[in-house]
């Protein structure tokens, strides 16, 4: 405590007057420096605030910028480069990156969030784990794996049943279930399926294959084989592996026969090409599953796959 510091105290009048006489304190009964609402424990909070590196307040003190009067917040401490700043904080020139520990009403802290000079640090919520239901969750997941590996049910149907069991057995509630859904992946799949069906039904995939082969007919067998490989790798990014093979396979066989080449070599090129379905998040269901939880962008798949 330093000279001229203002202490807010609560107690009986006799005790306060006695403390003032024994410790040489000046009593200000009007409490002009604060309001009763500022001391309401339900509204008061402590927050960490950082001075932005681009702030125009750098070099000015809290007193210069009238921080208390402007923001109605009290600065409790100043942290700079790993150390607490001691002395009269109101006279200390602020530097970019300074962290202020402030106290005040919640609505005043929210007003400070709108300032371009300060960054209010958000507290990191601590998630509590409900381990009591962990064995049930593991059992459901194990059964789910057995079902899809043995192909007793389609993976989509098995996944829906497993999710319903998680909710019905109390592993998670309905709200948590909705929050765990990655809607980006849902929209991605919803747009992918019509695209694949459209390419098959309109003959666009076959047209593209014929076009590539026609353009490369004069470059020899290896060039045509490379063209089929590239086309298959591109088509499988929007169609399933099986659909891509069904579309490109017959074309590859006919081209091989017309060139007098071994059709097995062309089919092998198609099979290897359609396995390169990691160029986009829609190329394979595994890519889509990790798209949301991993925080990936669409271009991340292409960049990593081509590296």
N, C-alpha and C positions, 0 to 999 in steps of 0.2 A: 504494500500500500504506500502510495506517495502523497506528498502534500497536495492539497486542493482536490484530491479524489472525493467523489460523492458516493456515499454508502446509503443504500436503501434498506431500512430496518423496520421491523414490526415487533411491537411489544407494548407493555404497559407504559404509561407516561412517566411514572416514577422511575422505572428502570432505565428508560431512555435518557431522562435528565441526569440520572446518577452516572451513566456511562459517559455522557458528555462532559460532566465536571471532572471525572477521574482521568479521562484520556484526552482532555483538551480538544474536544470536538465542538464544532459549531452546529447547533440544531436549526434546521430550516423546516418548520412545521407545515408550510404550505405545499411542500413536495412539488415545486414548480418544474422539476426536471423530468417528471414522468406522469403518467396517468394510471388510474386504477386498472383500466382495461389492459394496459401493457403488462401487468403482473398476473393476469389470469392464467393459471397453469394449463388450462385446456387450450388456450390460443397461442401460448408462447412456445417457441421452438428455437433450437440452436442449429445453425447451418454453417457450412464452410464455403467461403466465397473466394474466388481467385481473380486477381486483376488481369484483364486480358492484355496480351502482348501488344495489341494495336490501340490500347486505351489512351485517350488524350489526358487522362488524369495522372499519368506517370510524372513523378517529380513534385507533385503536390501532396500536401499532408491532408489527413482526415479533417483537420480544422479548416484548411483552405477550401476544401470542397463542401464543407458543411454537411458531412456525411450523416451525422445524427439528426439534424433538422430536416434534411432532404429525404432520407430513407426511413427515419424513425426506428433505426436499429442501433444496438449498442455493440461496439467492438470489444470483445473479451480478450483476444490475443491476436498477435501478428506473427506468422511463420514465414521465414525467408531463408531459402537455400539450406534447409535442414536444421535451422536454429530458430528459437523464439527470440523476437526482438524485445529487448528490455528498455525500460524508461518510459517517457511520456509518449504514448502511442499516437495521441492526437497531433503531436508535432513532428512525427517521423515521416519524411518524404516517401511516398509509395513508389515501388518499382514493379515493372511487369513480372508477373508470376508470383507476386506476394499472395499468401493465403490468409484471409481474415476469418476469424471465428466470431460470428455475430449472433446476437440473441435479440429476439423481438417477436412480434405477433406474426402468425403464419401468413396473413394477407400482405403484410409489408415485405416479407421474404419473397412472395410471389411477384410483387411489383418489381423487386430487384432483378428477377429473372428476365424481365423485358429490357433491362439496361444493356447497351452494347459495350459498356466498360467492364462489367463484372460477369463472371461465370459462376453460377450456383451449382455446387457439386451435389449430385443426388446420392443418397445413401444406398448401398447395395443390399437388397433384401436377402435375408438368410432363409433358404428353403429347408424345411424340416422334412425328413424322409419318414414315411410310414412303413416301417420294416415288417409290421405284423402281416401284411398282405403279400409280402415278397414271395413266399413259397407258392401261393396261388398263381401269381403272375408268371413265375418260372414254369409251373406245370402247364399253364395254358400255352405258353410260348413253345414248350417242348412238344406238346401235342400238335400244335400248328406246324412245326417243322416236320414231324413224322407224316402228317397228312399230305403236305405238298411234295415231300420227297417220294412218298409211295404213290403219288398221283391219284389219291382217293377222291380229291375234290380239286376244282380249279383254284389257283392261288388267290384270285380275287374273292371268291366265295369263302374260302377258308379264312382269309384275313378279316372279312366282315363278321364271321361267326366268332372268331377269337376276340375281336373288339367288343362285340356284344357281351360275351362272357366276362370280359374285364369289368364292364359296367354292372352287369347283373350280380356278380359276386363281390362287389364293393371294392375292387382294386382301385377304381377311380370313379368319380361321379360324372354326370352328363356334361356339366360345364367344363370340367377338365378334359373330357373327350373332345368337345368342340374346339377348345383352345389348342389341343395337340395336333389338329388337322392342319396340314400345310396347304392352304387354298391355292397357292401358286402352282403346286404340283397337280392339283385337281383340274385347274383351268388349262394347264399344259396338256394333260391327257385328253381333256374334253376337246381341245383343238386338234390334237394329233390324230385321233381316231377318224373324224370326218375327212381329214386330209388324205389319210391312207386309203379309205374307201373310195374317195373321189378319184384318186390316181388309178386305182384298179378298174373301176367301173367305166371311166371315160377313155381308158386306153392310153393315158398320158405317159405311163411308165414305159410301155412298149414303143411308143412314138419316140421317146427320148433315146431308147436303146438303138433303134433303127437309125436315128439321126447321127448318133456318135459313130456307129459302125460305118455308115455311108461316107462320112467326112474323112475317115481314117483308112478307107479301103486301099488307097494307093501307097500306104506306108509300110505294108507288109504284115505278116501274121503276128509278130511280136507286138507291133504297135496296136493292132486290133485287140489282142489279148489284154494289153495294158488299158485300152479304152473300156473294155468290158469290166475290168477290175475296178477302175475309177468310178464308172457308172454304178456298179453294184454297191460300192462303199458309200456313195452319196444317197442312193435310194433307200438303203437300209437305215438311214438316219430318221426317216419318217415312216417307214413300213417295218413290220416285224421281220425277223430273219427268214422265217418260213415264206412269208409273202414275197420277199425280195427274190428268193431262190426260185419260187414258182414263176415269177414274172420274167426273170432274166435267164433262168436255166434253159428253157426251150430255145430261146433266141441264140444263146451261146452254142448249143448243140448244132443247130442249123448252120450257123456261121462256120463252125469247125468242119462240118461235113462239106460245105461248099468250098472251103479252102483246102480240103484234103488233109486236115490236121487231126490229131487225136482228140475226140470230144472230151475225154477224161481230163485233159490238161485245162480246157476251158471251164469245165464244171468245177475243178479244183480251185481255179482262180476266183470263180463266183463265190464258192463256199468260204474261202479265206477272206474275201472282200466283205461279205455280209457279217463276218464276225468282228469287223472294225466298227462296232456300233457305239463306241465311247466318244465319238467326236462331238456329240450334242447330248443334252440331258434327256432328250426324247428318243434316243437311239435304242435304249434298253431300259426295262423296268427298274433295274438296279440303279442306273443313273438317276432316274426320276426319284427314287426313294431317298437318296442322299442329297438331292438338289436343295430342298428346304432346310433340313436339319444342319447341313454343312455350311449354309450361308453362301453357296456358290452362285456365280453369275453364269449366264448362258455362254459367254465367251471363254470362261475358265476351262470348260471341257475341250474346246477346240485348241486352245493354247497348250494345254498339258499333253493332249493326244498327239499334237504335231511336233512336240519337243523331241 
